[in-house]
Amino acid sequence: MIVVPWRDRRGRFLPLKALVLAACCVPAVVIGYRWSQGMLGGRPLHEALHEIGDWTIRFLLIALAITPAARILNWPALLTVRRMVGVTALAYGLGHLTLYWVESGLRLGFVMSEIVHRFYLTIGFVALLGLGVLGATSTNGSMRRLGRWWKRIHWAVYVIAVLAVVHYFIQSKANVSEPVFVAGLFVWMMLWRAVPLAWQRSVTVMLGLTVVAALATAWIEFGWYAVATGINPWRVIAASETLRFGLRPAHYVALVGVGVTLLCLARRIGGRGLGESRERLVALWGRLGARGETRKKASI
């Protein structure tokens, strides 16, 4: 039987998987459309190359976010699309590399030389190779054959994410706002994974993680500017302490963390309300049944 991504193992159609698959294709379609309409500037191939690369990092981050989202929102079905999103990150990464090859004039030797001699290309290529290994072993057959080793191999996704973020930082050069934001979200997700299972839905714990991740984001930005640029990093920290110059990556990480906390709180309240409504319906159904039995006995 041909396996299609929008069906489960029994061949049943899953709307969630179909919707996520369509969403995964949207960035590539939009970039292709903008390219065809001359909307990518004077160097459309170069712009498409970078936009596809950006989406590689984003999909990798989304894949890592699915586990906490499923846990916090009590939505186990969300885990069914984790593999699809991870493979999407691999597909965009391969597209990124292919566009780089095309931009080089299809000179494979030049591309290989650049990967060897440019550090940020080296770590980016290593991250892509790692994604390739994870993609190749993401099938159900690989899970059965590898057994306990499958999970150990796929723990490498965290190392791959670090390499991808470092690659993102270096190729972004001076303007690293989005890489810093991505790094801050990654810190939040790793901190969440380090928390004991019983605390992972705690509103207090998530607020604490938000504060720590936002502070870590500010210091990641500080460290980058201190080490890799000639810009005074203390001015960057000062900008993160106020809204006078607009929102900084640390502020955005804090907003995302607060938003996740509010979603968890709303889910808890909503789940409690649904549980109480269900209990009331069961009790009402029981009373109606009891009345029916009483009437039957009375008529007899």
C-alpha positions as CSV (number, residue, x, y, z in Angstrom):
1,M,0.0,0.0,0.0
2,I,1.2,3.5,-0.9
3,V,1.7,5.6,2.3
4,V,0.5,9.2,1.9
5,P,1.3,11.8,4.6
6,W,-2.3,12.8,5.2
7,R,-3.4,9.3,6.2
8,D,-2.7,7.2,9.3
9,R,-1.3,3.6,9.3
10,R,-4.7,2.2,8.6
11,G,-5.2,4.5,5.6
12,R,-7.8,6.7,7.3
13,F,-7.8,10.4,6.3
14,L,-6.6,12.8,9.0
15,P,-7.7,16.4,8.5
16,L,-5.0,17.7,10.9
17,K,-2.1,16.1,8.9
18,A,-3.6,17.3,5.6
19,L,-3.9,20.8,7.0
20,V,-0.3,20.9,8.3
21,L,1.0,19.4,5.0
22,A,-0.7,22.2,3.1
23,A,0.7,24.8,5.6
24,C,4.2,23.4,5.1
25,C,4.0,24.1,1.4
26,V,2.8,27.7,1.7
27,P,6.2,29.4,2.3
28,A,7.8,27.7,-0.8
29,V,4.7,28.6,-2.9
30,V,4.8,32.2,-1.8
31,I,8.5,32.5,-2.5
32,G,8.1,30.9,-5.9
33,Y,5.2,33.3,-6.7
34,R,7.2,36.4,-5.6
35,W,10.1,35.2,-7.7
36,S,7.9,34.8,-10.7
37,Q,6.5,38.3,-10.2
38,G,9.9,40.0,-9.8
39,M,9.2,40.8,-6.2
40,L,12.5,39.4,-4.8
41,G,14.7,42.4,-5.7
42,G,17.7,42.7,-8.0
43,R,19.1,39.3,-6.9
44,P,16.0,37.1,-6.8
45,L,18.0,33.8,-6.6
46,H,20.1,35.1,-3.7
47,E,17.0,36.3,-1.9
48,A,15.1,33.0,-2.4
49,L,18.2,31.2,-1.1
50,H,18.1,33.1,2.1
51,E,14.4,32.9,2.6
52,I,14.3,29.2,2.1
53,G,17.2,28.9,4.6
54,D,15.2,31.0,7.1
55,W,12.2,28.7,6.8
56,T,14.5,25.7,7.3
57,I,15.3,27.0,10.8
58,R,11.7,28.0,11.5
59,F,10.4,24.5,10.6
60,L,13.1,22.9,12.7
61,L,12.0,25.1,15.6
62,I,8.3,24.3,15.0
63,A,9.1,20.6,15.1
64,L,10.8,21.1,18.5
65,A,7.8,23.1,19.7
66,I,5.3,20.4,19.0
67,T,6.1,18.3,22.0
68,P,5.6,21.1,24.6
69,A,2.6,22.3,22.7
70,A,0.9,18.9,22.8
71,R,1.7,18.6,26.5
72,I,0.7,22.1,27.5
73,L,-2.5,22.1,25.5
74,N,-3.3,18.5,26.3
75,W,-3.5,17.7,22.6
76,P,-1.8,14.4,22.0
77,A,-3.0,14.3,18.3
78,L,-0.6,17.1,17.6
79,L,2.3,14.6,18.0
80,T,1.1,12.9,14.8
81,V,2.5,15.9,12.7
82,R,5.9,16.2,14.4
83,R,7.6,13.9,11.9
84,M,6.0,15.7,9.0
85,V,7.3,19.1,10.2
86,G,10.8,17.6,10.8
87,V,10.9,16.2,7.3
88,T,9.7,19.6,6.0
89,A,12.7,21.2,7.6
90,L,14.9,18.7,5.8
91,A,13.2,19.4,2.5
92,Y,13.7,23.2,2.9
93,G,17.3,22.6,3.9
94,L,18.0,20.6,0.8
95,G,16.3,23.4,-1.2
96,H,18.5,25.9,0.5
97,L,21.6,23.9,-0.5
98,T,20.4,23.4,-4.0
99,L,19.8,27.1,-4.6
100,Y,23.3,27.8,-3.3
101,W,24.6,25.3,-5.9
102,V,22.6,27.0,-8.6
103,E,23.8,30.4,-7.5
104,S,27.4,29.2,-7.8
105,G,26.8,28.3,-11.5
106,L,26.3,24.6,-10.8
107,R,30.0,24.3,-9.8
108,L,30.0,21.4,-7.4
109,G,33.7,21.6,-6.8
110,F,33.4,25.3,-5.8
111,V,30.5,24.5,-3.4
112,M,32.4,21.7,-1.8
113,S,35.4,24.0,-1.4
114,E,33.3,26.7,0.2
115,I,31.8,24.2,2.6
116,V,35.2,23.1,3.7
117,H,36.8,26.5,4.0
118,R,34.0,28.6,5.4
119,F,33.2,27.8,9.0
120,Y,29.5,28.8,8.9
121,L,28.9,26.8,5.8
122,T,30.7,23.8,7.4
123,I,28.4,23.8,10.4
124,G,25.4,24.5,8.3
125,F,26.2,21.5,6.1
126,V,26.8,19.3,9.2
127,A,23.4,20.3,10.5
128,L,21.8,19.4,7.2
129,L,23.6,16.0,7.1
130,G,22.2,15.4,10.6
131,L,18.7,16.3,9.5
132,G,19.2,13.9,6.6
133,V,20.1,11.1,9.0
134,L,17.0,11.9,11.1
135,G,14.8,12.0,8.0
136,A,16.1,8.7,6.7
137,T,15.5,7.0,10.0
138,S,12.1,8.6,10.7
139,T,10.1,5.7,9.1
140,N,8.2,3.2,11.1
141,G,10.4,0.4,9.8
142,S,13.5,2.3,11.0
143,M,12.0,2.7,14.5
144,R,11.4,-1.1,14.6
145,R,14.9,-2.0,13.4
146,L,16.8,0.5,15.6
147,G,14.8,-0.2,18.7
148,R,16.1,1.8,21.7
149,W,18.9,3.3,19.5
150,W,16.2,5.1,17.5
151,K,15.5,7.5,20.3
152,R,19.2,8.0,21.1
153,I,19.9,8.9,17.4
154,H,17.0,11.3,17.3
155,W,18.2,13.1,20.4
156,A,20.8,14.6,18.0
157,V,18.1,17.0,16.9
158,Y,19.1,19.3,19.8
159,V,22.7,19.4,18.7
160,I,21.5,19.9,15.1
161,A,19.3,22.8,16.2
162,V,22.3,24.5,18.0
163,L,24.4,24.1,14.8
164,A,21.6,25.5,12.7
165,V,21.2,28.5,15.0
166,V,24.9,29.3,15.0
167,H,24.9,29.1,11.2
168,Y,22.0,31.4,11.2
169,F,23.8,33.9,13.4
170,I,27.0,34.0,11.3
171,Q,25.3,34.3,7.9
172,S,23.1,37.1,9.2
173,K,26.2,39.2,10.0
174,A,25.3,42.4,11.9
175,N,21.5,42.2,12.0
176,V,20.9,39.2,14.2
177,S,17.5,40.1,15.7
178,E,15.7,37.0,14.3
179,P,18.6,34.6,15.1
180,V,18.6,35.9,18.7
181,F,14.8,35.5,18.9
182,V,15.1,31.9,17.6
183,A,17.9,31.2,20.1
184,G,15.7,32.6,22.9
185,L,12.8,30.3,21.9
186,F,15.1,27.4,21.7
187,V,16.4,28.2,25.3
188,W,12.7,28.2,26.5
189,M,12.0,24.9,24.9
190,M,15.1,23.2,26.3
191,L,14.4,24.6,29.8
192,W,10.9,23.3,29.6
193,R,12.2,19.8,28.7
194,A,14.5,20.0,31.7
195,V,11.6,20.6,34.1
196,P,10.1,17.5,35.8
197,L,7.1,16.1,34.0
198,A,4.7,16.9,36.8
199,W,5.6,20.6,36.5
200,Q,5.4,21.1,32.8
201,R,1.9,22.4,32.9
202,S,2.4,24.6,35.9
203,V,1.6,28.3,35.2
204,T,4.1,29.4,37.8
205,V,6.9,27.3,36.3
206,M,6.1,28.6,32.8
207,L,6.2,32.2,33.9
208,G,9.6,31.4,35.6
209,L,10.9,29.9,32.4
210,T,9.7,32.9,30.5
211,V,11.7,35.3,32.7
212,V,14.8,33.1,32.5
213,A,14.5,32.6,28.7
214,A,14.0,36.4,28.1
215,L,17.1,37.2,30.3
216,A,19.1,34.5,28.4
217,T,18.0,36.0,25.1
218,A,19.3,39.5,26.1
219,W,22.6,38.0,27.2
220,I,22.9,35.9,24.0
221,E,22.5,39.1,22.0
222,F,25.0,40.9,24.3
223,G,27.5,38.1,23.8
224,W,27.1,38.0,20.0
225,Y,27.7,41.8,19.7
226,A,30.6,41.6,22.2
227,V,32.4,38.8,20.4
228,A,31.5,39.1,16.7
229,T,30.9,42.8,16.0
230,G,32.4,46.1,16.8
231,I,29.1,47.4,18.2
232,N,29.1,48.3,21.9
233,P,27.1,45.4,23.5
234,W,26.1,47.5,26.6
235,R,24.1,49.7,24.3
236,V,22.2,46.6,23.1
237,I,21.5,45.6,26.7
238,A,20.3,49.1,27.5
239,A,18.0,48.9,24.5
240,S,16.5,45.6,25.9
241,E,15.8,47.3,29.2
242,T,13.4,49.9,27.7
243,L,10.7,50.1,25.0
244,R,12.0,53.5,23.8
245,F,13.7,51.9,20.8
246,G,11.0,49.4,20.0
247,L,10.8,45.7,21.0
248,R,14.0,43.7,21.1
249,P,14.3,39.9,20.7
250,A,14.2,39.4,24.5
251,H,10.9,41.3,24.6
252,Y,9.4,39.0,21.9
253,V,10.6,35.9,23.7
254,A,8.9,37.2,26.8
255,L,5.7,37.9,24.9
256,V,5.7,34.4,23.4
257,G,6.3,32.9,26.9
258,V,3.4,34.9,28.4
259,G,1.2,33.9,25.5
260,V,2.0,30.2,26.0
261,T,1.3,30.6,29.8
262,L,-2.1,32.2,29.1
263,L,-3.0,29.4,26.6
264,C,-2.1,26.8,29.3
265,L,-4.3,28.7,31.8
266,A,-7.2,29.0,29.3
267,R,-6.9,25.3,28.5
268,R,-6.9,24.4,32.1
269,I,-10.0,26.5,32.9
270,G,-11.7,25.3,29.7
271,G,-10.9,21.7,30.5
272,R,-12.2,22.1,34.0
273,G,-15.4,23.7,32.6
274,L,-15.9,20.9,30.2
275,G,-15.3,18.3,32.9
276,E,-17.8,19.9,35.1
277,S,-20.4,20.1,32.3
278,R,-19.7,16.5,31.5
279,E,-20.3,15.5,35.1
280,R,-23.5,17.5,35.2
281,L,-24.8,15.9,32.1
282,V,-24.0,12.4,33.5
283,A,-25.7,13.3,36.8
284,L,-28.8,14.7,34.9
285,W,-28.9,11.6,32.7
286,G,-28.8,9.4,35.9
287,R,-31.6,11.4,37.5
288,L,-33.7,11.1,34.3
289,G,-33.1,7.3,34.3
290,A,-34.0,7.0,37.9
291,R,-37.3,8.9,37.3
292,G,-38.1,6.6,34.4
293,E,-37.6,3.6,36.6
294,T,-39.8,5.1,39.3
295,R,-42.6,5.8,36.8
296,K,-42.4,2.2,35.5
297,K,-42.7,0.8,39.0
298,A,-45.6,3.1,39.8
299,S,-47.5,2.1,36.7
300,I,-47.0,-1.5,37.5
